[in-house]
Amino acid sequence: MQSLKELYKIGRGPSSSHTIGPERAAKLMLERYPQADMFEVTLYGSLALTGKGHNTDTVLANTFRPVRCSVAFDAKTPCPVHPNTMDIRALKDGKELAKTRFYSVGGGTIKIEGEPDANTGIDDNVYPMSTYDDISAYCSKKNIRLWEYVKECEGDDIFYYLEDIWEHMKQSIHEGLTTSGVLPGCLGTERRAQHLYNQRHIDESAQTKENRLVCSYAFAVSEQNASGGIIVTAPTCGSCGVVPSVLYYMQQSRGFSDEQVVRALATGGIIGNIIKTNASISGAECGCQAEIGSACSMAAAALGELFEMGLGQIEYAAEVAMEHHLGLTCDPIAGLVQIPCIERNAVAAMRAINALSLANFLADSRKISFDLIVKTMYNTGRDLLNSYRETSSGGLAKYYPVNKLHFS
């Protein structure tokens, strides 16, 4: 498996596969062909269908600037390898220097057709094991926790990196809570994080307060993402609010230290890596279950580490979190990462806390392994109709009357 640095990435929203991935591809082409005076980009599949709403063309133009760039949207050509496919042509004086095909496979990670992954600077061999069963057995034998396995594979430097990740997560919460107004795009979606945070119920119970605060943090990060702000992929932009919201709430309410939170991020990262390696974190490939479901599993496992649960309990929490997102479709209205995406982050954050509670009581009686649920999620996602995999052609995106609105 890859380094956690390839899972947790600091970047600009609203979509890791539609903005961060294409941006990385563009930067790579600029490095390879600095003499080019023109780049032509063709987007296929989900990139073509929701690229406008996700600002893919704007990100590409800004990345290539001052070199000229044209972007074409081809929604008809099949994408047999991955639904997030793009071609970039480098030209000089009208003559082609090169044409490279990229796949934006989720979380901002890119792959290049016909080239080993080493050319993208990604090492697939940081972690020698890639299933929870194997990793858990190894940790049990050595009597170490999952975060210690991360340390063993990546060294101390990964924790300095995760400290920076945590600071950016907290910053996105703070910025989201102190910003009001309307999100960009045709939907006129109002920011609601600040309202959730400030509007205490007249007879607010402890449980209601927990729900309100956790949801306000999730809304804050997700609204920052939807506005094109800086967030952390966890594991994607569209699901970036789940992990930071539950960890920040627990730190604020229970007094966990930054060091404990960073260890929790490492544990959650192992869960995300297992999903990314053996299934997918791409909404375009496997629906929203691959994004929100994965984020919920990561958050549940991270919470398990905060509360020093055992390996079996952490597995149960992560499994429950994913199992009850199976079949979740990706149907962003107007191709914008707003409805239903923002609310889903809040709902998944609360579900992660619920999964933690169940794991505390029921882990000994579990029947389904985490590895099995990951396999099930992947096959479920592949069985989803194309209209439910980030194409904005099914579900809410189909029935909401976008034709009455105008993009701004």
C-alpha positions in Angstrom: 0.0 0.0 0.0 1.0 3.6 -0.5 2.1 6.2 2.1 -0.6 7.9 4.1 0.7 11.1 2.4 -1.1 9.9 -0.7 -4.3 9.5 1.2 -4.4 12.7 3.3 -3.6 15.5 0.9 -4.0 19.3 1.4 -5.7 20.8 -1.6 -8.4 23.0 -3.0 -12.0 21.8 -3.4 -14.5 21.0 -4.5 -13.5 17.5 -5.9 -10.3 15.6 -5.4 -10.8 13.5 -8.6 -12.0 16.5 -10.6 -9.7 19.3 -9.3 -6.7 17.9 -7.4 -6.1 15.0 -9.8 -6.3 17.1 -13.0 -4.2 19.7 -11.4 -1.5 17.2 -10.7 -1.7 15.8 -14.2 -1.3 19.4 -15.6 1.7 20.1 -13.5 3.3 16.9 -14.6 2.8 17.8 -18.3 4.3 21.3 -17.6 7.3 19.7 -16.0 7.8 17.3 -18.9 7.2 19.7 -21.7 8.3 23.2 -20.6 8.8 24.2 -24.3 5.1 23.7 -25.1 3.1 26.8 -26.0 -0.3 25.2 -26.0 -2.0 22.3 -24.1 -5.2 20.6 -25.3 -7.2 18.7 -22.7 -10.1 16.3 -23.4 -12.2 15.1 -20.5 -14.2 11.9 -20.7 -16.8 10.1 -18.6 -17.5 11.6 -15.2 -14.9 14.3 -15.7 -16.8 15.4 -18.8 -20.3 15.1 -17.3 -19.6 16.9 -14.0 -16.5 18.8 -14.8 -18.2 22.2 -15.2 -19.9 21.9 -11.8 -16.6 20.7 -10.3 -14.6 23.6 -11.9 -12.3 21.2 -13.7 -11.8 23.4 -16.7 -11.1 26.4 -14.4 -8.5 24.5 -12.4 -6.8 23.3 -15.6 -6.7 26.8 -17.1 -5.2 28.3 -13.9 -2.6 25.5 -13.6 -1.4 25.9 -17.2 -1.4 29.7 -17.1 0.4 31.6 -18.7 0.6 28.8 -21.3 -2.6 28.6 -23.3 -5.0 25.7 -22.6 -8.2 24.5 -24.3 -10.6 22.0 -22.6 -13.1 19.8 -24.4 -15.8 17.7 -22.7 -16.4 14.4 -24.4 -19.3 12.6 -22.5 -19.9 10.0 -25.2 -16.6 8.1 -25.7 -16.5 5.0 -23.5 -14.0 4.8 -20.6 -13.2 1.1 -20.2 -10.3 1.6 -17.7 -11.7 4.3 -15.3 -14.6 6.7 -15.6 -12.3 9.6 -14.7 -10.2 9.6 -17.9 -8.5 12.6 -19.5 -6.1 13.2 -22.4 -3.6 16.0 -22.5 -1.8 17.0 -25.7 1.3 19.2 -25.5 1.9 21.3 -28.6 4.6 23.6 -29.9 3.9 25.9 -32.9 0.9 23.8 -33.7 2.8 20.5 -33.7 2.1 17.7 -31.2 5.0 17.1 -28.8 3.2 14.4 -26.8 -0.2 13.0 -25.9 -0.7 11.4 -22.5 -3.7 9.7 -21.0 -4.4 10.1 -17.3 -6.8 8.4 -14.9 -7.9 10.4 -11.8 -8.6 7.4 -9.6 -9.9 9.1 -6.5 -8.6 11.2 -3.7 -6.4 13.3 -6.1 -4.3 10.3 -7.1 -3.5 10.0 -10.8 -2.3 7.1 -12.9 -0.7 7.3 -16.4 -1.6 4.9 -19.1 1.3 2.7 -20.2 3.7 3.9 -17.5 4.6 2.5 -14.1 3.3 4.3 -11.1 6.9 5.4 -10.2 6.6 8.1 -12.9 4.0 9.9 -10.8 6.2 9.8 -7.7 4.0 7.3 -5.9 5.5 4.3 -4.1 3.0 1.4 -3.9 5.2 -0.6 -1.6 5.4 1.5 1.6 3.1 -1.0 3.5 3.9 -4.7 2.8 0.4 -5.9 3.8 -2.9 -4.7 2.4 -5.7 -6.4 4.2 -7.0 -5.9 7.7 -6.7 -9.6 8.5 -3.0 -9.6 7.7 -2.2 -6.3 9.4 -4.3 -7.2 12.5 -2.6 -10.6 12.8 0.8 -8.9 12.5 0.0 -6.3 15.1 -1.4 -8.9 17.5 1.8 -11.0 17.1 4.0 -8.0 17.9 1.6 -6.6 20.5 1.5 -3.2 18.8 -1.4 -0.8 17.8 -2.2 0.2 14.3 -0.6 3.6 14.6 2.6 1.8 15.7 2.4 -0.3 12.5 2.2 3.0 10.6 5.3 4.2 12.4 7.2 1.0 11.6 6.4 1.3 7.9 6.8 5.0 7.4 9.1 6.2 10.2 8.7 9.2 12.5 8.4 11.6 9.6 4.8 10.6 8.9 3.7 11.9 12.2 5.1 15.3 11.5 3.2 15.2 8.3 0.0 14.1 10.1 0.5 17.0 12.6 0.3 19.4 9.6 -2.7 17.6 8.3 -4.5 18.0 11.6 -3.7 21.7 11.7 -5.2 22.1 8.3 -8.3 20.1 9.3 -8.8 22.4 12.3 -8.2 25.5 10.2 -10.9 24.4 7.7 -13.4 24.0 10.6 -12.5 27.4 12.0 -12.9 29.1 8.6 -16.1 27.3 7.8 -17.6 28.3 11.2 -16.8 32.0 10.7 -17.9 32.4 7.1 -21.5 33.0 6.0 -23.2 33.7 2.7 -24.1 31.7 -0.4 -22.0 29.0 -2.0 -20.9 29.5 -5.7 -23.0 27.9 -8.4 -26.6 27.8 -9.6 -28.3 26.3 -6.6 -28.0 29.3 -4.3 -27.0 27.0 -1.4 -26.6 29.0 1.8 -23.8 28.2 4.3 -25.3 26.7 7.4 -22.4 25.7 9.6 -22.3 29.0 11.5 -26.1 28.7 12.1 -25.8 25.2 13.4 -22.9 26.1 15.7 -24.6 29.2 17.2 -28.3 28.2 17.4 -28.6 26.4 20.7 -31.9 24.7 21.4 -33.9 26.3 24.2 -34.0 22.9 26.0 -30.9 21.3 24.6 -29.9 17.9 25.9 -26.3 16.6 25.9 -27.1 14.3 23.0 -28.7 17.2 21.0 -25.7 19.4 21.6 -23.4 16.6 20.4 -25.4 16.2 17.2 -25.5 19.9 16.6 -21.8 20.5 17.2 -20.5 17.5 15.2 -22.8 18.4 12.3 -21.7 22.0 12.4 -18.1 21.0 12.1 -18.9 18.6 9.2 -20.9 21.4 7.5 -18.0 23.9 8.1 -15.4 21.7 6.3 -17.8 20.6 3.5 -18.8 24.2 2.8 -15.2 25.2 2.6 -14.7 22.5 0.1 -17.8 23.5 -1.9 -16.5 27.0 -2.1 -13.2 25.9 -3.5 -11.4 26.5 -0.2 -8.4 24.6 1.2 -9.3 21.3 2.8 -7.7 17.8 3.5 -8.8 14.8 1.4 -10.0 12.2 4.0 -10.1 10.3 1.8 -11.6 12.6 -0.8 -12.7 16.3 -1.1 -16.4 15.3 -1.3 -16.1 13.4 2.0 -13.6 15.7 3.7 -15.9 16.8 6.6 -16.4 13.4 8.3 -13.0 12.6 9.9 -12.1 16.1 11.1 -15.6 16.8 12.6 -15.6 13.8 14.9 -12.0 14.1 16.0 -12.4 17.8 16.6 -15.5 17.3 18.6 -13.9 14.6 20.8 -10.8 16.8 21.3 -13.0 19.7 22.4 -15.4 17.7 24.6 -13.0 15.1 26.0 -9.6 16.8 26.0 -7.7 14.5 23.8 -4.2 15.8 22.9 -3.0 16.6 19.4 -0.6 13.6 19.7 -3.6 11.3 20.4 -5.5 12.7 17.5 -2.5 12.3 15.2 -2.3 8.6 16.2 -6.0 8.3 15.5 -5.4 9.8 12.0 -2.8 7.2 11.4 -5.2 4.4 12.4 -8.0 5.8 10.2 -5.5 6.2 7.4 -4.8 2.4 7.5 -8.5 1.8 7.0 -8.7 4.3 4.1 -5.6 2.8 2.5 -7.1 -0.7 2.7 -10.2 0.5 0.9 -8.3 2.5 -1.7 -6.0 -0.5 -2.4 -8.6 -3.3 -2.5 -11.7 -1.4 -3.7 -12.1 2.3 -4.6 -12.6 5.7 -3.0 -13.9 7.2 -6.3 -17.5 8.2 -6.5 -17.2 8.0 -10.3 -16.2 4.4 -10.0 -18.3 3.0 -7.1 -20.8 5.7 -6.0 -20.8 7.8 -2.9 -20.4 4.6 -0.7 -16.8 4.7 -1.8 -16.4 8.3 -0.6 -18.7 8.9 2.3 -18.7 5.2 3.3 -14.9 5.2 3.3 -14.7 8.4 5.3 -17.2 7.0 7.9 -15.1 3.9 8.3 -11.9 5.9 8.7 -13.6 8.1 11.3 -15.0 5.2 13.2 -11.6 3.5 13.3 -9.9 6.8 14.3 -12.4 7.1 17.2 -11.6 3.5 18.2 -7.9 4.5 18.5 -8.8 7.6 20.6 -10.6 5.4 23.1 -7.9 2.8 23.0 -10.1 0.0 21.7 -8.7 -3.3 20.7 -8.0 -4.4 17.1 -11.2 -6.4 16.9 -13.3 -3.5 18.2 -11.7 -1.1 15.7 -12.4 -3.5 12.9 -16.0 -3.8 13.9 -16.5 -0.1 14.1 -15.0 0.4 10.6 -17.0 -2.5 9.2 -20.3 -1.3 10.6 -19.6 2.2 9.3 -19.1 0.9 5.8 -21.8 -1.8 5.8 -24.6 0.7 6.3 -23.5 2.9 3.4 -23.6 0.1 0.9 -25.3 1.1 -2.3 -25.1 4.8 -1.6 -25.3 6.6 -4.9 -23.3 9.6 -6.1 -25.8 12.0 -7.6 -24.7 15.6 -7.1 -27.3 18.1 -8.3 -25.9 20.2 -11.2 -22.5 18.5 -10.7 -21.9 20.7 -7.6 -20.5 19.2 -4.5 -23.3 20.7 -2.4 -26.6 18.8 -2.5 -26.7 16.1 -1.1 -22.9 16.0 -0.4 -22.7 18.5 2.5 -25.5 17.0 4.6 -24.1 13.5 3.9 -20.8 14.5 5.6 -22.8 15.4 8.8 -24.9 12.3 8.7 -21.8 10.1 8.2 -20.0 11.8 11.1 -22.8 10.9 13.5 -22.9 7.4 12.1 -19.2 7.0 12.9 -19.9 7.8 16.5 -22.8 5.3 16.5 -20.4 2.7 15.1 -18.0 3.4 17.9 -20.7 2.8 20.5 -21.8 -0.5 18.8 -18.2 -1.7 18.7 -17.9 -1.1 22.4 -20.7 -3.5 23.1 -20.9 -6.0 20.2 -17.5 -6.5 18.7 -17.2 -10.0 20.2 -20.3 -11.2 18.3 -19.5 -9.8 14.9 -19.9 -12.0 11.8 -18.6 -9.8 9.0 -15.0 -8.9 8.6 -13.8 -5.6 7.4 -12.0 -7.1 4.4 -15.3 -8.8 3.3 -17.2 -5.5 3.5 -14.6 -3.8 1.4 -14.9 -6.4 -1.2 -18.7 -6.2 -1.1 -18.6 -2.4 -1.4 -16.4 -2.6 -4.5 -18.6 -5.1 -6.3 -21.8 -3.2 -5.3 -20.3 0.0 -6.7 -19.4 -1.7 -10.0 -23.0 -3.0 -10.2 -24.5 0.5 -9.8 -25.9 2.1 -13.0 -23.6 4.7 -14.5 -26.2 7.3 -13.8 -25.6 6.8 -10.1 -21.8 7.2 -10.3 -21.0 10.9 -10.3 -22.5 11.7 -13.7 -25.3 13.9 -12.4 -27.8 12.0 -14.6 -29.7 10.0 -12.0 -31.3 10.3 -8.6 -31.6 13.8 -7.1 -29.6 15.2 -10.0 -32.2 13.9 -12.5 -35.3 15.1 -10.7 -34.3 18.4 -9.2 -35.4 21.2 -11.6 -32.0 22.5 -12.5 -33.3 23.7 -15.9 -35.0 26.5 -14.1 -31.7 27.8 -12.6 -28.8 29.6 -14.1 -25.1 29.1 -13.4 -23.3 32.1 -11.9 
